Amino acid sequence: MAAWKKLAILGKGSYATVYLATVALPQECNEKVVAVKSSSPFSFSIASMQKEKRILDSFLGCKEILQCYFDQFTVERNYVTYNLFMECAPYGSLLGLVNKKGPISDSEVRVYTRMLLKGLSCIHRKGVVHCDLKPDNILLFPSSDDHARYQLKIADFGLSKTREDANAEYGKVKFRGTPFYMSPESVVGQIEPALDIWSLGCIVIEMITGFRAWKNLRTQKEIMFKLVVLQEAPEIPNGLSWDCTNFLSKCFVKDPRQRWTATMLLNHPFLYPTCYMRSSSFFSYDIVSHVPFKV
């Protein structure tokens, strides 16, 4: 069993608390700084986190997804606690970056969007839907890319669903996610990878403008009315390049079956400003017509 010491609370929710901590591993001489997610004293909290651990294990080696080192049970104040020992993000979250700096440069937005799409592509290939993709769940690490200051990693799979979960819950209306980043189908319980793509579109707008995609809405009720009753997508900001506007339109296609996948979007020319395209077949009809698509 690894010995570890809590240093500070990084975040706290209903089911778990995340600590900044140091851990002494038997095979290493020096202590390691980690983030430890500890369950609350409820049995369902432990079961949920054990499921999260199984999901994280399937992403081992993907640099766009937060890595989990190991898990461990402890007893604290007569309660059994389940702990996940994970990478610690030294630069905080994407939300913190946008709140501090405001709009991010176009070149960095492209690089960060590619990172997120690579992470989503890995997640979806494994049959998992994140279900709560938002800037607060995207963490910042040192980058080896000369065109970006940070390496982005997708974190917090507490609400994630596997293909088996989605099939079992099909047709059940369950509120899952954060309203500002939810898609119309997710509100009524339709869990598919496409809902993560809608969330990505909201995040790209937030990186570009410094404001949430639904910046004029304040309450959950207003957002639900837009999504469920009016079935509207966030307004795409004026003044963007045609490639960027077209990219966002693919994220906000109303029919999730027609919404572009992470793999398809990785080939979109918005991500390659030098006009390099990995496969031009996806874009021939768009570029020739040069008109925005209806969503």
N, C-alpha and C positions, 0 to 999 in steps of 0.2 A: 504493500500500500504506500502510495506517495504521500509525503508530508507536505502540507501547503499552508500558506498564511494569507488571510484576507488583508488587503491594504485599503480598499475604498469600494464604495458601491458605484457601479457604472450605470445601472438602470434597474428598475423594479416594476414588476407587473403582477397580475392576479395569481399567476401560476408559478412564477420563478423570479429570482433575483440574480442579477449578473454582477460579479465582483471583479475588481482588479486584484490579482493575487500573485504570489510567488510560489513556485513549487520546486521541491528538491527531488529530482529523479534519480533512482539508484544507479543508472548507467552514465549519469553526467555529474561532473565535479561542481559546476556552478548552478545556482538557482536560475530558474527560467520565469520570466514574467508572462503571465497568461490571463485570459478571461475565463472565469468559472461561472457557469450557469447552474444555480442551485434550486432544487424544487421547493415549493411551498409544502407545508405539512398536510397534503391531501393525496390520497392514493391515486386519483386520476391525474394529478400533476406528474407523478413519477412515471405512470404509464405513457403519458403524452411525450415526456422527455426521452424515454427509452425508444419510442417510435422515431423521434427526431434524430437520435443517435444512429439508428439503422439507416435512415435516409442520408445523413451526412457521410456515413461510411461508404455509401455507393458513389460519392463524389471525390473519393480520395485521389489526390494528385491534380485536380482541376484548380488552376491558380486563380480562376475567377469566382471561386466559391470558398467561403470560410472553412478552414480545416479544423477538424476535431481530433485532438491527440489521443484521449482516452476518457473513460468514465470511471466513477468510483462512488460507492455508498459510504456515508458517514452517519454518525449519530450525534445530533445536537439538541440539547435541551429535551432529551427523551423522545425526540422525533427522528425517524429515519429520513435522511436527506440523500437525494440522488444528484450527483454533480457531473457536469460535462466540462472538460478542460479543453479550451479552444485557443486559437490564435488571438492575440491581443492587437487591436488596431491602434497604432500609435498616433494617428492623425484624426481619429474620430469618424464621423459619418458624412455622407454626401449632403445630408440635410444641414449639418453644421457648417459645411463649406459654403453652400449656397446662402445660408443666413448671414454668414460673415462677409463673403465676397460679392454676393449678388450674381449677376449673369456671368457665365463661364465662357471663355473664348470659343469661337467656332471650331478651331482646330482641336481643342481639348474635348469639346462635346462629341466630336466624331470618334475620337479615340475611346472615350469613356463609353459611348454607345456600343462600339464594337466589343469592348470588354463585357458589358452586360449581356449582349446577344450571345457571345460565346458561352457565358455562364448559363443562360437560359437554354441554349441548344443542348448543353450537357444535361441539365435538369430534365428537360422534356424527353430526351433520348432514354433516360432511365425510367420513364413512365411516371414522373412526379410533376405536380403543379404547385408552384410556390404559394399562391393565393394571397400574399400580402406584400408584394413588391412595392417598395416606396423608398424615398431617400434615406429615411431613418434606419432602414434595414440594409443599406449598402455602405460598407466600411472602407476606409482609406488606408492603404499601405504604401511603403516606398515603391516607386516605379523604376523599372529598367528601360522604359520606353522614353526616348529623347523628346517625344512630342507631348508627353503628359507628365504632370507632377506626381500623380498618384496611380497606384494599381487599385482598381475597384474590385471588391469581393462581395458577393451576395450572401447575406446572413439571415438568421432567424427563420428556421423552418418549422416553427411551432404550430402554424396553421396549415402547413402543406398537406397535400393529399396525393396518395398514390392512385394508380389506375384502378386498383381494387376498391379503394375507398370511394372514388367517384362513382363507380358502378353501383356500389351498395347504397349510396345516398342519392342516386338519380331521382329527380322529381321532388325531393324534399327541399322546402324553402328554408335555408339556413343562412343567416347573416354572417358572412365570413370576409374579413379584410378591413381595409380602411376606406371609408366612403369616397374621399377625394381621388382615389386611384382605382376604384372598382369599375368593372364593365357592366353593361346592362344585363347580360346573361348571368353574371355571378351573383347579382342581387336576388335572382329567383332560383338560385341553387344549382345552376348548370356549371359544373366544374370541368373545364377543359384547358389545355395549354394556352389557348387563344386569350384567355383572360389576363395572363401575365404580359402578353404583347400590348394589350390596351394600357395596362399599368405602365409599361415601358414608354409608350407615347406620352403619357402624362409627365413622366420623369424627364424626358427629353425637352418638353416645353419648359419645365421648371428650371432645367440647367441653362437653357437659352435666354429666358426672360428674367429669372430670379424670383418668379412668382408661381404659385400653383396654377395648374391648368384651369381649374374652376375658381379663379381668383375673385370673381364677383359674387360667389356664393359663400354664405357664412354658416349655414346650418345643415345638419344631416338630412332634414326633411326636404330642403330645397334641392339637394343633390339627388335624392331618391326620386323626386318628381321629374327631374331632368332625365334620369336614366331609365326609369320604369315606365312613366306615363308618356313623356315626349320622345323617349328613346333618342336623345341627342348625344352627340359627342362634344368634347370640349372644342371651343373655337380655336382654330389654328391661327397663330399671330400673323399680322400683316408684316410685310417687309422681309420675309424669309426667302431664300433661294428656291427655285422651282424644285430642285432635288429634295430639299428639306421638307417642303410642303407636301410633296408626293410621298415621301417616306412616312410622314405623320399620318397621311390619309390611309396608308396601308395598315397602320396600327389601329385606326379607329373605324375600320369597316364594321358596320353594325352586325352583320351575320358572322358569327364566330367561325363558321365553316369556310367563309371566304377571306377571312382575315389572314394576312401573311404570317408565316411561321418564322421562328428565329433564324432558321437556316436560310430561308428565302431572303430575309432582311439583311443578312450578312453579305449578300451579293448586291445590295442596293447601291447605286452610284453616289448617294448622299455621303456614304462612308468613305468614298474614294475621290477626293476633290480633283485629282489629276486626270479624271475621266477613265481611270483604269477600272474595268469591270471584269469580275471573275467569270461571269456568264451573261452575255448580252441578251440571251433569249428571253429572260424575264422582262426586259424593259423595252423591247423593240416597239410595241404598240403604244407604250406611254410616251416615249421620246418622240416618235414620229408625230403623234397627235398633239403633243405638247399642251394638253388641256387638263385641268385638275379633274380627278375622278370623283364622282358622287359617292358618298359613303352613307 
